[in-house]
Amino acid sequence: MSQEYTYPHVNIPCPECKHTEYTVYDSHHSETYCTKCGTVLIDTTIFSITQYLANEEYKNKFIRNLWKKHTKQKE
C-alpha cells in the first residue's frame, strides 16, 4: 500500500488534470507530483555532473568513430 497519505499536500494545480487536491510532495524522491494522473510537477533532484561528463564522452567517441569510418571510405 502506498504511503501517499502521509506526504504533505501542496496547493499547485496540475497542468494535465487541473486538480489541486491531488498534488503531494515526496521528500524521498524530492519531487512534487499529482497522485491522480502521475504528472511530476516539480523535480528538484540534484543533477549528476559525473553522469553528464560520461554522456559527453560517449558522444565524442561516437562522433570520432563516425569520422574515422568516413575517412576510411574515401581512401
C-alpha positions, 0 to 999 in steps of 0.5 A: 500500500502506498504511503501517499497519505502521509506526504504533505499536500501542496496547493499547485494545480496540475497542468494535465488534470487541473486538480489541486487536491491531488498534488503531494510532495515526496521528500524521498524522491524530492519531487512534487507530483499529482497522485491522480494522473502521475504528472511530476510537477516539480523535480528538484533532484540534484543533477549528476555532473559525473553522469553528464561528463560520461554522456559527453564522452560517449558522444565524442567517441561516437562522433570520432568513430563516425569520422574515422569510418568516413575517412576510411571510405574515401581512401 
